[in-house]
Amino acid sequence: MPVDHEFGGQHTELKLSIIEKYLRAFSSALQNKFSQLWYIDAFAGTGKRTVKVEARGEDLFDAEVPESVEQRRGSAQIAIDIRPPFHRLIFIESKQRYCNALRDLAEQHPDRDIMVVEEDANLSIQRELKDSEWKSTRAVLFLDPYGMEVDWETLVAIAATKAIDVWFLFSLSGLYRQATRKSDKITEEKRAALTKMFGSDQWERELYSDKGQGDMFGGGPTQREFDVRGLERYVKRRLETLFPKVFEPLALPVNKAPQRFSLFLCISNDEPKAVGLATRIANHILKAGMAS
């Protein structure tokens, strides 16, 4: 029985197009330089996605195009299709139904080294990355969470390898929902989630100001000074405390408010050659994305 993994929209198409182009360039550039090239998908889904295509007006033949439902490739299938191929593909997914679909996908490619890990992505990454040998291995890791599930300690584990390029689709809409405009609206649950995501409780002192707030004795709630783009810049500065290179993010959806996501590329390898290669590849891809 097929497993529906329904999502779509311009930002999904663009995001996956960028990932595909980067994987292709990464694999081509490093195929003969390292004995192992890995692709790691931390929230892998099913490998495909169901997309509703809206009805369109009349075409050249005066025929209306009705609404339709299409099956398109997800990130896991895209990674499998990359040529030259990655030596190992690791798909991490916590949902059992999605994992079953990923296992079916892996069985269709018996000649490939494909691992399906049914586990929470944070637990899996934090445990497995530190136990892997990275001297002769390089990897691209895709963090495309369903919300704000990525823990700071997961990012710490990725950065510590000094061997992984990570594409991180950050939920900016999730951040401004959790970090409410006034501090007295932040519940303990939201406060704990933000601390887990940023690695400390310092975010509250850095994002909020008591200027013009409260009574004459300084009481009352504080006010978040940052707008959406300010929050994005704050996230980038936090990532830069871990990664030697963090590129300017791509705002998604493009040229459409409200901005919901920021697509970051973070490089863990601090060697100038590695940073230079990533920069040459990424700048071209991201500029094309921003202009689309």
Solvent accessible surface area in square Angstrom, and as a share of the most:
residue,aa,sasa,rsa
1,M,228,1.02
2,P,103,0.65
3,V,25,0.14
4,D,89,0.46
5,H,28,0.12
6,E,104,0.46
7,F,66,0.27
8,G,23,0.22
9,G,43,0.41
10,Q,90,0.40
11,H,25,0.11
12,T,2,0.01
13,E,63,0.28
14,L,23,0.11
15,K,8,0.04
16,L,8,0.04
17,S,39,0.25
18,I,3,0.01
19,I,2,0.01
20,E,30,0.13
21,K,95,0.40
22,Y,1,0.00
23,L,1,0.00
24,R,106,0.39
25,A,33,0.26
26,F,8,0.03
27,S,0,0.00
28,S,66,0.42
29,A,34,0.27
30,L,18,0.09
31,Q,42,0.18
32,N,150,0.77
33,K,145,0.61
34,F,48,0.20
35,S,74,0.48
36,Q,64,0.29
37,L,0,0.00
38,W,28,0.10
39,Y,0,0.00
40,I,4,0.02
41,D,0,0.00
42,A,1,0.00
43,F,26,0.11
44,A,6,0.05
45,G,0,0.00
46,T,5,0.03
47,G,4,0.04
48,K,84,0.35
49,R,9,0.03
50,T,11,0.06
51,V,10,0.05
52,K,121,0.51
53,V,27,0.15
54,E,138,0.62
55,A,64,0.50
56,R,134,0.49
57,G,55,0.53
58,E,116,0.52
59,D,64,0.33
60,L,172,0.86
61,F,175,0.73
62,D,111,0.57
63,A,49,0.38
64,E,131,0.59
65,V,40,0.23
66,P,98,0.62
67,E,109,0.49
68,S,46,0.30
69,V,92,0.53
70,E,68,0.30
71,Q,102,0.45
72,R,82,0.30
73,R,94,0.34
74,G,4,0.04
75,S,14,0.09
76,A,0,0.00
77,Q,33,0.15
78,I,6,0.03
79,A,0,0.00
80,I,1,0.00
81,D,56,0.29
82,I,3,0.02
83,R,140,0.51
84,P,45,0.28
85,P,53,0.33
86,F,3,0.01
87,H,63,0.28
88,R,71,0.26
89,L,0,0.00
90,I,20,0.10
91,F,0,0.00
92,I,5,0.03
93,E,3,0.01
94,S,68,0.44
95,K,86,0.36
96,Q,120,0.53
97,R,144,0.53
98,Y,22,0.08
99,C,0,0.00
100,N,70,0.36
101,A,18,0.14
102,L,0,0.00
103,R,88,0.32
104,D,81,0.42
105,L,14,0.07
106,A,20,0.16
107,E,130,0.58
108,Q,124,0.55
109,H,46,0.20
110,P,119,0.75
111,D,123,0.64
112,R,39,0.14
113,D,60,0.31
114,I,27,0.14
115,M,80,0.36
116,V,33,0.19
117,V,31,0.18
118,E,74,0.33
119,E,46,0.21
120,D,61,0.32
121,A,6,0.04
122,N,12,0.06
123,L,110,0.55
124,S,3,0.02
125,I,2,0.01
126,Q,53,0.23
127,R,101,0.37
128,E,81,0.36
129,L,10,0.05
130,K,156,0.66
131,D,105,0.54
132,S,34,0.22
133,E,122,0.55
134,W,25,0.09
135,K,170,0.72
136,S,51,0.33
137,T,5,0.03
138,R,36,0.13
139,A,0,0.00
140,V,1,0.00
141,L,0,0.00
142,F,2,0.01
143,L,1,0.01
144,D,30,0.15
145,P,14,0.09
146,Y,98,0.37
147,G,24,0.23
148,M,45,0.20
149,E,69,0.31
150,V,5,0.03
151,D,21,0.11
152,W,24,0.09
153,E,100,0.45
154,T,1,0.01
155,L,6,0.03
156,V,51,0.29
157,A,19,0.14
158,I,0,0.00
159,A,12,0.09
160,A,75,0.58
161,T,18,0.11
162,K,105,0.44
163,A,4,0.03
164,I,0,0.00
165,D,14,0.07
166,V,0,0.00
167,W,1,0.00
168,F,7,0.03
169,L,7,0.03
170,F,7,0.03
171,S,11,0.07
172,L,1,0.00
173,S,13,0.08
174,G,3,0.03
175,L,0,0.00
176,Y,52,0.20
177,R,152,0.55
178,Q,41,0.18
179,A,0,0.00
180,T,24,0.14
181,R,111,0.40
182,K,90,0.38
183,S,14,0.09
184,D,91,0.47
185,K,129,0.55
186,I,10,0.05
187,T,73,0.42
188,E,128,0.57
189,E,143,0.64
190,K,58,0.24
191,R,61,0.22
192,A,63,0.49
193,A,36,0.28
194,L,0,0.00
195,T,40,0.23
196,K,125,0.53
197,M,12,0.06
198,F,6,0.03
199,G,38,0.36
200,S,42,0.27
201,D,78,0.40
202,Q,83,0.37
203,W,1,0.00
204,E,44,0.20
205,R,164,0.60
206,E,68,0.31
207,L,1,0.00
208,Y,19,0.07
209,S,17,0.11
210,D,95,0.49
211,K,151,0.64
212,G,85,0.82
213,Q,48,0.22
214,G,44,0.42
215,D,90,0.46
216,M,170,0.76
217,F,173,0.72
218,G,60,0.58
219,G,31,0.30
220,G,58,0.56
221,P,41,0.26
222,T,38,0.22
223,Q,48,0.21
224,R,15,0.05
225,E,97,0.43
226,F,43,0.18
227,D,82,0.42
228,V,47,0.27
229,R,127,0.46
230,G,2,0.02
231,L,0,0.00
232,E,14,0.06
233,R,139,0.51
234,Y,7,0.03
235,V,4,0.02
236,K,31,0.13
237,R,121,0.44
238,R,46,0.17
239,L,3,0.01
240,E,76,0.34
241,T,89,0.52
242,L,46,0.23
243,F,5,0.02
244,P,68,0.43
245,K,65,0.27
246,V,9,0.05
247,F,10,0.04
248,E,114,0.51
249,P,15,0.09
250,L,3,0.02
251,A,20,0.16
252,L,0,0.00
253,P,18,0.11
254,V,15,0.08
255,N,140,0.72
256,K,139,0.59
257,A,91,0.70
258,P,89,0.56
259,Q,17,0.08
260,R,101,0.37
261,F,31,0.13
262,S,0,0.00
263,L,0,0.00
264,F,0,0.00
265,L,1,0.00
266,C,0,0.00
267,I,1,0.00
268,S,1,0.00
269,N,9,0.05
270,D,76,0.39
271,E,93,0.42
272,P,117,0.73
273,K,179,0.76
274,A,27,0.21
275,V,34,0.19
276,G,24,0.23
277,L,38,0.19
278,A,3,0.03
279,T,35,0.21
280,R,164,0.60
281,I,21,0.11
282,A,0,0.00
283,N,60,0.31
284,H,139,0.62
285,I,10,0.05
286,L,8,0.04
287,K,138,0.58
288,A,50,0.39
289,G,2,0.02
290,M,85,0.38
291,A,89,0.69
292,S,78,0.50
